[in-house]
């Protein structure tokens, strides 16, 4: 029963970790590639990257 309780308590932590990693991946790799493809300026890309990293910090 203790093992089951540990699994349930670690589920939200794992979800937060995966969500934060997804935001980091998006801000460091996916966002610059999409911005270059679309033709956004570097200042807009940096602002979007900052917004994504702040969002990742909340989780």
GIBELSUL-V406999 format. One record per residue. N is the residue number from 0. RES is the residue in one letter. D_FIRST is the distance of its C-alpha to the first C-alpha in whole Angstrom. Layout:
BEGIN
n: [N N]
res: [RES RES]
d_first: [D_FIRST D_FIRST]
END
This chain:
BEGIN
n: [0 1 2 3 4 5 6 7 8 9 10 11 12 13 14 15 16 17 18 19 20 21 22 23 24 25 26 27 28 29 30 31 32 33 34 35 36 37 38 39 40 41 42 43 44 45 46 47 48 49 50 51 52 53 54 55 56 57 58]
res: [X X X X X X X X X X X X X X X X X X X X X X X X X X X X X X X X X X X X X X X X X X X X X X X X X X X X X X X X X X X]
d_first: [0 4 5 5 6 9 10 11 13 14 16 19 20 20 22 24 25 26 28 30 30 32 34 35 36 38 40 41 42 42 44 46 47 47 49 52 52 53 55 53 55 53 53 51 49 48 47 45 43 43 41 39 38 37 35 33 33 32 28]
END
